[in-house]
Amino acid sequence: MNLPSNFEDLILEAETLQLYKELIIQLNKDLLYANIDLEFDVETLPTSLKLVFQETIFNLINSKFSDYLNLLYIVDVPEAKIKALDGSDVIKLSEDVTFIILQREWQKVWYKSKYS
């Protein structure tokens, strides 16, 4: 599996394979497991998903860092990917982390649809 390299490619692939709804369901499930008070409707537009989720990540980094770390653990984001990011600009960091989380969620959904 080749992972999408940006948000637009990820959404395009999810919609092409008709798995966008499953991506949101998987994200909601992991947010619930991580005790993050956020749930997306399955009809949420991709732009809204990105903006709201990025704002949530930004707030977690700034205000609830342990919850942020817990979310990364629940989603199973590789630690090396997070450590490789530049943390000097929190807005850019939250954008990058948002994409990495969605990329990992996409992996889960893709593998589940392909092999189950």
N, C-alpha and C positions, 0 to 999 in steps of 0.2 A: 504494500500500500504506500503510495506517495501522498504525504500529507500536504494539504493546501498551504501555500506560502503567505497568503494574506486573507483578511476577513472576506473580501468579495469572492475570492475563489472558493473558500469554504462554503459560503452560502449558495453559490452557484452549483457546486457539486451536490450539496444537500438537497437543493430543490430539484435538480436534474434527476437524482435517484429517488425523489419523493420521500426523503427522510428528514426534512426540516422539522416537521412536527415531532418526530422521535428525538431529535436533537434537543428541542425545548423540554420534552418530557424527561430526558436524561439529566439535563441541567437542573430542572426543578427537583428531581429526586436527590441529587447530590447537595443542592442548597438546603433541602430539608434535613438531610443527614448531618450537615454541618451547622445546623441551627441558625442559618441565615434567614432573616425575615424578608424573603423575596420570592415571589412566584410569578412566572410569566404565563400568560394565556397562550394556548397553542396557535392562536391567530396573530400573535405579536409580529409586527413587521421587523425584518432584519435590522433596519436602522435604529428602531426603538430598542430592540434587544441589545444592540451594541452600546448605545448611549446609556441606558439604564444600568446595564450590568457593569459598564466601565465606571460609572459614578459610584456604584456600590463597592467595587473593588477599591476605588480611591478612598472612600470613607473607611473601609476596613483597614487599609494600610495606615491611615492617619489616626484613627480612633480606637479600633479594636484589632490590634495586631495579632493577638492570639487567635481570634476568630478567623482572621485572614490565613494564618498558618494552618489552622484546622481545615479550612476549605481546600487549600492546596493538597493537604494530606488525603482528604476524602476523595477528591477528584483524581488523585494519583498523578500529580504533575511531577515530572523529573526534577529533582533538586538542582541538577546541573544547569537546566534551562533557566531557572530563576536566578541562580548565582551569576549567570553569564550576562544578565541585564544590567544596564546602567541605572543606578538608583538615585542619581543626582537630581533628576526632574521627576517628581512624583506623578505628574499628569501623564508623561510619556511612559513611565513605569506601569501605571495602572492600565494604560492602553495595551501595552505589550503583554501584561499578565492576563488581561481579559482575553486576548487572542490565544494565548497559550492554553488557557483553561478551555476555551471553546474548541480548540484544536484537539485537545485530549478527549473531550466529550464526543467530538465527531468520530475519533478513533473507536471509542466504545460502541457507538451507534452503528458505524460501518461494519465492524467485525460481527456484531450481533446480527445484523441483517444478512451478512454474507454467509455466516456459518451456523445459523440456527434455523 
